[in-house]
Amino acid sequence: MMHFKIEKVKLKILLLALLCASSLNIFSADIKESITGKTVDDATITAGKTLFENRCMSCHALNSKLVGPALKDIHKKRSYEWLLKWTKNNEELRKSGDKDAIAIFEEFKLPMPAFNDLKDDEISSIIMYIENSSVAKATTGGKTETASTPAPVDQGKARNINWLIAILFIILISIIFLLVKITDRITELSGKEIIKWDNVNAFLLIAILTIGMAAAFWEFFVHGKLIMSEAATEYGRKTDRMFYITLFFTGVVFVITEILLFWFAFKYRKRKGTKALHYAHNNKLEVIWTLIPATVLTILVIGGLKTWRKITNNPEREKFNVEIFGYQFGWTARFPGNDGKLGNSNWNLISSDNPLGVAIKSKANKLIPELETELADLEKELKQLPNKLEVLKSELGGLTGEDRKQKLDKIKEIECGIAAADLNKKISNRKIQIQRIKTSLTSEKSSEFYNQYALDDIIVNNEIHIPVNQTITFKFRGRDVIHSAYIYHFRTQINVVPGLPTEMVFKPIVTTKEERIKQKNPNFDYYLICAKICGTGHFNMKLKIVVESEEDYNKWIQSQPTSFTNIETEKNKLNLIAYTK
Amino acid sequence: MTSIAETLYHSEESEPHSTHHHKENFITKYIFSQDHKMISKQFLITGIIMGCLGMMMSVLFRLQLAWPDSSFPILETLLGSKWAPGGKLDPSFYMGLVTIHGTIMVFFVLTAGLSGTFSNLLIPLQCGARDMASPFINMLSYWFFFLSSVVLTISFLIESGPATVGWTIYPPLSALPKAMPGAGLGMTLWLVAMVFFIVSALLGGINYITTVLNMRTKGMSMNRLPLTIWAFFFTAVLGLLTFPVLLGGALLLIFDRSFGTSFYLSDIFLNGEGALANSGGSPILFQHLFWFLGHPEVYIIILPALGITSEIIAINARKPIFGYTAMVISITGIAFLSFIVWGHHMFITGMNPLLGLVFMIFTLIIAVPSAVKSFNYLATLWRGNIHFTPPMLFAIGLVSFFISGGLTGLFLGNAAIDIQLHDTYFVVAHFHIVMGCAAIFGMMAGIYHWFPRMYGRMMNNTLGYLHFWLTFIAAYMVFFPMHFIGLAGVPRRYYQFTVLPEFGIWNDVNVLITVAAIIGALAQILFLYNFFSSIFCGKKSEQNPWKSNTLEWTAPVERIHGNWHGEIPQVHRWAYDYSKPGFEEDYVPQTVPVSDNEEQLAFEHVLSVDNAKNEDNYTVSFSSLMLKWLGLKKS
């Protein structure tokens, strides 16, 4: 513990010394007042930062455009009320005819998810963090929010250096060309080789072999230390062992064959008066070097088979289920609640109100009229297309540049029938969806599908906690494209495929606290990230995972509000049915 | 039995070749040429241009990875403010670069540029044929490839940009135009380009197979074929059997995108609405179809390179290739096994774990023939008399890469270890070394070696040496450190390494890699200069500059239609009689008749249908040849 503390102090001093205020965990307020009208204090800004990192950062950066716009100085562009509405449910805002909202959607095309789980206070803390960072940026200059490396780059200098390097390279290449031409010319004229390339190449081969091998070993000792900290799960330890066994065999083969290759090339280089040995085959030799790799590979295969079987065939699976839901661009978790069972879910039930599509009867009932209104709106829009076309055409006169182009695009869309086809598709999809929901509500299996297991489920967005030393099953569900859930320190990975439920079974054996001490990094955390290309925000999808003792976990899970408890009536009804039966 | 080749041979004999030259104008000679030598040059130069494009893209995204916080104003000037606002690559455009780089390198450079070039050049010349079985189909093959290159390049000019969904185009991302900017029109163009490409590959492949099987000259029985031809032959077989599967997969994807079907889609909720009318499709189905081509594709890329290397190592070590039969059996084994290992790309997709077991076993088995090939290369070098020509250096480089990259395959082929390494930089390092660098080095070796055959001039050796050393060192500096980044758990296709603070430690390694990549890219300027200047003013080549045994060097240096004046030479021995005792020179061309007291290797004798030593009846089925070599059938 002592060591741990010292490290923490050291780190802080280091960071302070580098004047890297924005990467510190505790914030100092640089602003005096906020558009939110709330009092500015450090705690709020720090809370805002955490929320920003968990909820916003996968699509937004402060300074640059990612999936969505840059958020720096957003408080100067929009009002607080507008931001609240937009964050909570931007679709509604767009439908209400807000011009700014529509313009943003037109520019970025991808709609932002609705964050109606965020409270007003939380949104205002995020805004306060952005306000504060916008000011901080202005004073420190040119540093991006994501840069955890404390090296402020002087842009102008860097630019000059880039050009300098480019020019140097061009000069270097010209010199090479010149030298080559000169040597060739002299060789031609004198009839003697100036550079004996046969020898040069032979010696270079040996030199590269020596330097290359040294560099490879250097890499293993320098970079090798940075990788593969001990796995934090039971199976991770097993795969690590397989890895090291394979590394041993391949390492030996690598060293031997590469040395032989370069050594033979060096040793048997061209010499005057010698002739190569006419030696075309030797069956015994060939059998030997077929059998040796075959044996080694058999060993590796058997080891791999056993380990793979153990990992994929765990008898303890389904003991502790957590659902992880992947979407563009983030993860949401659902814990089973007190009954220990996850409720059903279906993608047809997904709405801004129920982002995971959990099977809750009242929500499904509520969704039908919503969809029907949408349907009516869409049909109205379809009917009004010719009118819209005329309006657009009449507006066209007098416009120039970007605006004119946008209008023209829209006109083209309507004239070619793309707009109508799009609307028709949406309409038919809505109809089918409504039908499906209705069937699910009225069919015989309805009560089985809308069971009470879902009612006490807990939906968690920011970070999830799991107990140590228990076999845990993450059940994955996706809703848009394939993602890959990858937890490096657990050595686990599985794809998240829409339409195909997948799962990951593991047993964490090191808590976050213990791992922090092991890594000598007080800020260390386990994260689930995305490893399969899934769109523009692919590189930013993460979910923090905290592994802790069972006690702490129980405390945490008790403190989490159940997501559907306000639907008491339905619960009562269900109880009543159960009672009368 | 009279073979087709013989009939051709006889029919042409009655009518001396030089007299029936077609009148060639500029268009029939240089553009819509049906001559295999010209078509091979067309493939090569298109491949080189595409290669330069692909390489420049890699430099662009390497800049982003090395200096994610700096801006390069020149990028904004070159690419415009939409793709590089403020001199920093846009994240979607970064994905576009990664996608198109992969597509170009895998398909356009290493498939068409490598096997297209050398199959076209060498199959007729080394087998002893006047041209391909169907010169017209051969021409079509090139022009479909050209069309496909144009369509793919054009996708950079459209407003929403090129395809951005990764070169493996996994649906649903690639099937839902609204999932990402580059999943719209850019993706459609990608698919169109790929359909043209597949047509090209099929037309080429069927031609190669037919020519090898039917149009070999007198005395050239299958067991006397140079290893290059064996490699091209199996490459063509692999392509012919697997590309149609990708075509099917791509067509279904086109249906899903444009006609409302749901082969690959189920349970999609996108952009705030349920996006599907149907359910029950499977995204995994596409992956099966894709990798059923995708894995043999890896061998379509590497086999020609290995074939070229076998030839060049034997010639420059002045030794017969060690274990000719073992080499051919290895190629056959690799070709066969490559059909049943595709699942190792999908260990963690959620497919049945039992399938994972099966695919793991086959994947690790395929390492055996690959190992045999490497050992045979080493044995060929042993006690040779090695001439360090530029092609030889590139061939040695290939063997080095093939070993290094092949070994890391053992990690990825093992399902248990793959869980952790899948889709990380370790994979990037592995396949760039084993199929990127190795195949490019094979291609370079081939270009330096057969340049005199193509253009009648020599390339400059000094520039060749510089090109080799810079590229070799840069390639290892780029890809070796990537293994460590992958082992630390950094996923591939990341725009910047900022998602976790731990990834920050790789910043300086990324700078090192980028600097090495830029050096490697600049080294290619030496090659480009050397290549294009030598076409016009290189030193005139001799008839047989490398003192090689194979038939292509008996043909006249200047390009003539029909390859040989007068009769096609007859073959009397295998292609690897280097440094044979009893001869003054250290090589014995295949056309030199066997003297009475000369010893010949057991498998070198012509294999005739009636087992007599009759060189006119040389056609023998491939299966009986294999049975004989495996000791299952007595001759």
Chai-1 contact restraints between the chains, C-beta under 6 A:
chainA,res_idxA,chainB,res_idxB,connection_type,confidence,min_distance_angstrom,max_distance_angstrom,comment,restraint_id
A,L66,B,P91,contact,1.0,0.0,6.0,A-B,restraint_1
A,E91,B,G272,contact,1.0,0.0,6.0,A-B,restraint_2
A,P111,B,N271,contact,1.0,0.0,6.0,A-B,restraint_3
A,P111,B,G272,contact,1.0,0.0,6.0,A-B,restraint_4
A,T144,B,D69,contact,1.0,0.0,6.0,A-B,restraint_5
A,T146,B,T498,contact,1.0,0.0,6.0,A-B,restraint_6
A,A147,B,D69,contact,1.0,0.0,6.0,A-B,restraint_7
A,S148,B,P501,contact,1.0,0.0,6.0,A-B,restraint_8
A,S148,B,G504,contact,1.0,0.0,6.0,A-B,restraint_9
A,T149,B,G504,contact,1.0,0.0,6.0,A-B,restraint_10
A,T149,B,N507,contact,1.0,0.0,6.0,A-B,restraint_11
A,V153,B,D69,contact,1.0,0.0,6.0,A-B,restraint_12
A,V153,B,S70,contact,1.0,0.0,6.0,A-B,restraint_13
A,A158,B,S70,contact,1.0,0.0,6.0,A-B,restraint_14
A,F169,B,L522,contact,1.0,0.0,6.0,A-B,restraint_15
A,V180,B,T462,contact,1.0,0.0,6.0,A-B,restraint_16
A,V180,B,L463,contact,1.0,0.0,6.0,A-B,restraint_17
A,W197,B,Y465,contact,1.0,0.0,6.0,A-B,restraint_18
A,D198,B,F388,contact,1.0,0.0,6.0,A-B,restraint_19
A,N201,B,F388,contact,1.0,0.0,6.0,A-B,restraint_20
A,H223,B,F484,contact,1.0,0.0,6.0,A-B,restraint_21
A,L226,B,A488,contact,1.0,0.0,6.0,A-B,restraint_22
A,L226,B,I505,contact,1.0,0.0,6.0,A-B,restraint_23
A,I227,B,F484,contact,1.0,0.0,6.0,A-B,restraint_24
A,I227,B,L487,contact,1.0,0.0,6.0,A-B,restraint_25
A,I227,B,A488,contact,1.0,0.0,6.0,A-B,restraint_26
A,M228,B,L487,contact,1.0,0.0,6.0,A-B,restraint_27
A,T239,B,A416,contact,1.0,0.0,6.0,A-B,restraint_28
A,T239,B,I417,contact,1.0,0.0,6.0,A-B,restraint_29
A,M242,B,A416,contact,1.0,0.0,6.0,A-B,restraint_30
A,M242,B,I417,contact,1.0,0.0,6.0,A-B,restraint_31
A,F243,B,I417,contact,1.0,0.0,6.0,A-B,restraint_32
A,T246,B,L410,contact,1.0,0.0,6.0,A-B,restraint_33
A,T246,B,F411,contact,1.0,0.0,6.0,A-B,restraint_34
A,T250,B,L407,contact,1.0,0.0,6.0,A-B,restraint_35
A,T250,B,L410,contact,1.0,0.0,6.0,A-B,restraint_36
A,F254,B,L407,contact,1.0,0.0,6.0,A-B,restraint_37
A,T257,B,I403,contact,1.0,0.0,6.0,A-B,restraint_38
A,L260,B,L378,contact,1.0,0.0,6.0,A-B,restraint_39
A,L261,B,V399,contact,1.0,0.0,6.0,A-B,restraint_40
A,L261,B,S400,contact,1.0,0.0,6.0,A-B,restraint_41
A,F264,B,L381,contact,1.0,0.0,6.0,A-B,restraint_42
A,F264,B,W382,contact,1.0,0.0,6.0,A-B,restraint_43
A,A265,B,L381,contact,1.0,0.0,6.0,A-B,restraint_44
A,A265,B,I386,contact,1.0,0.0,6.0,A-B,restraint_45
A,A265,B,I396,contact,1.0,0.0,6.0,A-B,restraint_46
A,Y268,B,R383,contact,1.0,0.0,6.0,A-B,restraint_47
A,Y268,B,G384,contact,1.0,0.0,6.0,A-B,restraint_48
A,Y268,B,I386,contact,1.0,0.0,6.0,A-B,restraint_49
A,R269,B,I386,contact,1.0,0.0,6.0,A-B,restraint_50
A,K270,B,N385,contact,1.0,0.0,6.0,A-B,restraint_51
A,K270,B,I386,contact,1.0,0.0,6.0,A-B,restraint_52
A,K270,B,H387,contact,1.0,0.0,6.0,A-B,restraint_53
A,T274,B,N385,contact,1.0,0.0,6.0,A-B,restraint_54
A,K275,B,S579,contact,1.0,0.0,6.0,A-B,restraint_55
A,K275,B,D586,contact,1.0,0.0,6.0,A-B,restraint_56
A,A276,B,R318,contact,1.0,0.0,6.0,A-B,restraint_57
A,A276,B,K319,contact,1.0,0.0,6.0,A-B,restraint_58
A,A276,B,G384,contact,1.0,0.0,6.0,A-B,restraint_59
A,A276,B,N385,contact,1.0,0.0,6.0,A-B,restraint_60
A,A276,B,S579,contact,1.0,0.0,6.0,A-B,restraint_61
A,L277,B,R383,contact,1.0,0.0,6.0,A-B,restraint_62
A,H278,B,S579,contact,1.0,0.0,6.0,A-B,restraint_63
A,H278,B,K580,contact,1.0,0.0,6.0,A-B,restraint_64
A,H278,B,P581,contact,1.0,0.0,6.0,A-B,restraint_65
A,A280,B,P320,contact,1.0,0.0,6.0,A-B,restraint_66
A,A280,B,L601,contact,1.0,0.0,6.0,A-B,restraint_67
A,H281,B,G323,contact,1.0,0.0,6.0,A-B,restraint_68
A,E286,B,G323,contact,1.0,0.0,6.0,A-B,restraint_69
A,E286,B,A326,contact,1.0,0.0,6.0,A-B,restraint_70
A,W289,B,F375,contact,1.0,0.0,6.0,A-B,restraint_71
A,T290,B,V372,contact,1.0,0.0,6.0,A-B,restraint_72
A,P293,B,V368,contact,1.0,0.0,6.0,A-B,restraint_73
A,P293,B,A371,contact,1.0,0.0,6.0,A-B,restraint_74
A,A294,B,V368,contact,1.0,0.0,6.0,A-B,restraint_75
A,L297,B,L364,contact,1.0,0.0,6.0,A-B,restraint_76
A,L297,B,A367,contact,1.0,0.0,6.0,A-B,restraint_77
A,V301,B,I361,contact,1.0,0.0,6.0,A-B,restraint_78
A,V301,B,L364,contact,1.0,0.0,6.0,A-B,restraint_79
A,G304,B,M360,contact,1.0,0.0,6.0,A-B,restraint_80
A,G304,B,N414,contact,1.0,0.0,6.0,A-B,restraint_81
A,G304,B,A416,contact,1.0,0.0,6.0,A-B,restraint_82
A,L305,B,L357,contact,1.0,0.0,6.0,A-B,restraint_83
A,T307,B,A416,contact,1.0,0.0,6.0,A-B,restraint_84
A,W308,B,A415,contact,1.0,0.0,6.0,A-B,restraint_85
A,W308,B,A416,contact,1.0,0.0,6.0,A-B,restraint_86
A,T312,B,P353,contact,1.0,0.0,6.0,A-B,restraint_87
A,W347,B,D267,contact,1.0,0.0,6.0,A-B,restraint_88
A,W347,B,F269,contact,1.0,0.0,6.0,A-B,restraint_89
A,I350,B,F269,contact,1.0,0.0,6.0,A-B,restraint_90
A,N429,B,G274,contact,1.0,0.0,6.0,A-B,restraint_91
A,N429,B,A277,contact,1.0,0.0,6.0,A-B,restraint_92
A,I432,B,A277,contact,1.0,0.0,6.0,A-B,restraint_93
A,Q433,B,G274,contact,1.0,0.0,6.0,A-B,restraint_94
A,R479,B,F269,contact,1.0,0.0,6.0,A-B,restraint_95
A,D480,B,L270,contact,1.0,0.0,6.0,A-B,restraint_96
A,V481,B,P172,contact,1.0,0.0,6.0,A-B,restraint_97
A,V481,B,L173,contact,1.0,0.0,6.0,A-B,restraint_98
A,V481,B,A179,contact,1.0,0.0,6.0,A-B,restraint_99
A,I482,B,Y170,contact,1.0,0.0,6.0,A-B,restraint_100
A,I482,B,P283,contact,1.0,0.0,6.0,A-B,restraint_101
A,S484,B,D423,contact,1.0,0.0,6.0,A-B,restraint_102
A,Y488,B,G489,contact,1.0,0.0,6.0,A-B,restraint_103
A,R491,B,Q420,contact,1.0,0.0,6.0,A-B,restraint_104
A,Q493,B,I348,contact,1.0,0.0,6.0,A-B,restraint_105
A,Q493,B,I419,contact,1.0,0.0,6.0,A-B,restraint_106
A,Q493,B,H422,contact,1.0,0.0,6.0,A-B,restraint_107
A,I494,B,I348,contact,1.0,0.0,6.0,A-B,restraint_108
A,N495,B,I348,contact,1.0,0.0,6.0,A-B,restraint_109
A,N495,B,T349,contact,1.0,0.0,6.0,A-B,restraint_110
A,N495,B,G350,contact,1.0,0.0,6.0,A-B,restraint_111
A,V497,B,P283,contact,1.0,0.0,6.0,A-B,restraint_112
A,V497,B,G350,contact,1.0,0.0,6.0,A-B,restraint_113
A,P498,B,D267,contact,1.0,0.0,6.0,A-B,restraint_114
A,P498,B,I268,contact,1.0,0.0,6.0,A-B,restraint_115
A,G499,B,S266,contact,1.0,0.0,6.0,A-B,restraint_116
A,G499,B,D267,contact,1.0,0.0,6.0,A-B,restraint_117
A,L500,B,G350,contact,1.0,0.0,6.0,A-B,restraint_118
A,T502,B,G350,contact,1.0,0.0,6.0,A-B,restraint_119
A,Y527,B,L500,contact,1.0,0.0,6.0,A-B,restraint_120
A,I529,B,V499,contact,1.0,0.0,6.0,A-B,restraint_121
A,A531,B,D423,contact,1.0,0.0,6.0,A-B,restraint_122
A,A531,B,P491,contact,1.0,0.0,6.0,A-B,restraint_123
A,K532,B,D423,contact,1.0,0.0,6.0,A-B,restraint_124
A,I533,B,G166,contact,1.0,0.0,6.0,A-B,restraint_125
A,I533,B,R493,contact,1.0,0.0,6.0,A-B,restraint_126
A,G535,B,M180,contact,1.0,0.0,6.0,A-B,restraint_127
A,T536,B,P91,contact,1.0,0.0,6.0,A-B,restraint_128
A,T536,B,S92,contact,1.0,0.0,6.0,A-B,restraint_129
A,F539,B,Y494,contact,1.0,0.0,6.0,A-B,restraint_130
A,F539,B,Y495,contact,1.0,0.0,6.0,A-B,restraint_131
A,F539,B,V499,contact,1.0,0.0,6.0,A-B,restraint_132
A,N540,B,V499,contact,1.0,0.0,6.0,A-B,restraint_133
A,K542,B,V499,contact,1.0,0.0,6.0,A-B,restraint_134
